[in-house]
Amino acid sequence: MEAAAARGLAAVSITDHDCTGAYPLALGVGSAMGIEVVPGVELSSEIQGIDIHILGYYVDFNNGAFMTKLQEMKEARYLRAQKMVSNLNRQGIDLRFDTVLSIAGEGSIGRPHIAAAMLKEEFVFSFREAFDKFIGYDSPAYVEKLQMSPKEVFDLIKNAGGVPVLAHPGVTKVDERIQEFIRDGLQGIEVSHAEHPDAAVRHYLKICKKNGLAFTGGSDFHSGGRSKFELGFPPVPYAAVESLKEKLCKRSR
């Protein structure tokens, strides 16, 4: 939040995977700093072997059913991380699971935490090496996540009062499924992203306007020293927040 204030951001959303632990603290800190905080989360879905990430904005982190599902996902991530570390150990990488836990803290455990632990214990020279050689898709230590369909995720987010948004479609390359996703409940697209060239931004903004979708943007920044992306880049207009609010208003009418 301090970094967001230093960058002069008017609004920010912390979309951790399967976890809303940043709230409500972030709301209080943001209010004190004059930053509008949009409660958010990022969830994974899968369709025909393709990993599709869905952002949920304005989710109610006090919604019982929603939080129960997130806890289930968190526990599944813990077991998955244990299996991945065991796979690494069988390959002669003597990584300690305690190191992964110390890096992950109280949040959900993901592959970046395992990569960071490997880097800390000097088994790899970089994050990229960890993913390319050991824990990336189709790599020796990789373990599948708890799987849900995109529609299941859309419904989960909407039932928690949120707006489901397709994350970085230019990366996952699922354009041919966007109309199907809209029919299933998708309400927005992450138009601006650190890995979206200008042509992609124009392309997805056009899809949003044509289909009446909210448009958002994100940096995919994770944390200082462990992210290849920069907080607040690419710049996203405040109109993105307004487009999300418009979806909420239409739903309440």
N, C-alpha and C positions, 0 to 999 in steps of 0.2 A: 504494500500500500504506500509506503514511503517512496519507493521507486516510481510508482505511478504518479504520485503527487509531484515528484521532481521532474517528471516528463510533461507535466501540465495536462494530464488526462482528466477529462470531465467525468467520465464514467468508466467502470472496469467490471469485469466478471471473472471470477476464478473458477475455471471449469476443470476441476480435478477428475480423474477417472474413478467412477463408482464411489465418489466420496464428496460429502458436503461439509466436511469438518472445518473448513475455513470460516464457515458461518456459525453463529451470528457475530463472532468477533470482528470479522471484516466489515460488517455493516456499521458497527459502532466506530471503528477506526476511520472508515471512509467518511462517515458523517462528521466526525471531528476535523477531518482534513478537507472537507468540502468536495468530496468525490462521491458521485452516485454509484452505489454498488448494486449490481444486478445478480441475484442469486443464480448460480449455474452449476452444471455438472456435465461430464462427458461419459457416455455409455457406449459399449461396443455391441455390435450386432454382426451377424454373418449370414450370407446368402450365397449358396453354391460355391463355397470355399473362399469367398471374398470378404475380407474384414472391413466392415463399414462402421464408422464412428458417427454417433448422433449426439449433438449438443442439446441440452435442455436448459432453457432460460426462464427465469421467474418461477422455478420449481419451489414448492412449499417444503422446506426441509424439516417441518414438524409433522408432515403427513405420515401417519403410522405405517400404512401399507407400502409406501414408497421407501421409507427408511428401513423397513424389514427386508425389502428386496435388495437394497444397497448393502445391507449387512451380509446377506447371502452371497452377494458378489465379492465383497471384501474377504470373506472366509474362503471362497473359491480361489481368489487370487493368492491368498496365503499358502494354500495347499499346492497351487500351481508353482509358486516360487520355490517351495521346498523340493518339488520334483525336479525343477530345472537345476537347482543347486546339486541335487543328487546325481543328475545326469552329467553335470560338469565334473563332479568328483570321480565318477566312473571313467571319465576321459583323462584323468590325471591332473585336473585343475582342483587344487585343494582349497577351494573357496569355503569360507565359514558362513553358515546361514546367519549367525549373530551379526556379522558385518553388514549383511543386507538389511536386517532389521534395524540396526543402528542408523542406517542411512534413510530408510523409509519412514522412520518415526511412527506416528500414530495413524498415518493415512494408509490407503490401499497400496499394496506392493505391486510394482510393475517392472517390466524389463529394464527400464532406465536405472532403477535402484540396483539391480543385479549387475548391470554394466558398470555403474559407479563403484560397486563393491569390488569388482574385478580390477578396476583401475586403481583403487585404493590399495589393494593387496598385490599390485604390480604383476598381474597375470596377463594384462594387455597394455598396449601403449595408448589406446584411445577408445572412446565410445564406439566409433565406427568399427574398429577391429573386433570388439566384443560382439556386436550385432552380426557383422559379416561372417565371422568364423564360428561363433558359438550359439548365440541365442536369437538370431534372426529367423524369419520364416524358412522352413525346410533345413534349418541348421541342426547339428547333432543334439543339442540340449533343449531345443524348443519344445514347449508343451502347449497344447491348445487351451484357449480360455473357455470359461462357461459360455455357452452359445445361446443367443436369443435372436429371433428374426427382427428385421427392421420394424415391422408392424408391432411386434410386442414392445419394442422400445418406445415407439411413438405413443402407444396407448399408455405405457407406464408414465411417461413424462406428462401427457395431457391429463391423466387422472390425478397427478400431483399438482395440477394447476399451471403447468409450464407449457412452453412453446418448443416443439421439437424442430431442430435445425440440422440439416445435413452438413457434416464437417468436411472441410477441404476436399470437395469433389474432384478438383483438378489433380489431386494426388491419388485418390482411390479409383478414379476413372470409371464411374458408373452412370454416365449421362443417359445411357439407354434405359435406365431404370427409374429415372426421376419422375416420369409421369405415373408409373406404378406406385412410387413412394407417396406421391401427392394423393392418389386415390386411397392409400392406406393411412393417411393422416399427417404426412409431412407438412410443416407450415413455414419453413424457411430454409435458406441456403447460406452457408458461409461463403460469401462472395470474395472478400478480401482475405488473403492468407499469405504468409511469408513465401510460400512456394507457388503462388499463383502469379504468372506473368500478367501484364496489362491486358493482353488479349483474352485471357481466361476470366479476368474480373469483368470485362465488358460482356463476355458470353453469359456468365452466370447472372449478372445483373439483368440482362435481357430476359432470361428465363423467369426470374423473380417477378419482373414487371408484367410479363405475359400471363403468369399464373396467379398473380395476387399474393405472392409469398413475401415473408419478411426477409430482409437481407442483413447479414451481419459480417463481422470481420474479426480476425484474431491473429495474434502473433505466434501462437504455439510456443511461447516462452515458458520454460519450466522453472529454472532458478539460476541465480548468479553462479557462473563458473561451470554449470552443467547443461548449458543450453546453447545451441548454435544460432538461436534466434534472439532478437532484441525486443524487449518490452516496448509496446506502443508502436511497433512497426509490423505491417504497413499501417499508416494512419487510417482511421475509420471515422467517418462523419457521425455526428450525434444522431443523424437521421436514422441510423441503424437501430438505436435504442427505441426511437419513436415508432419504427416499423414493428418492433416486437410488442410494444404497448398497444399498438393498433389491433394486433391479433388478439390480445387479451380483452380489449374493449368489445370487439365484435362477438367474442365468445360469451360475454356477460350480458349481452343485450337480449 
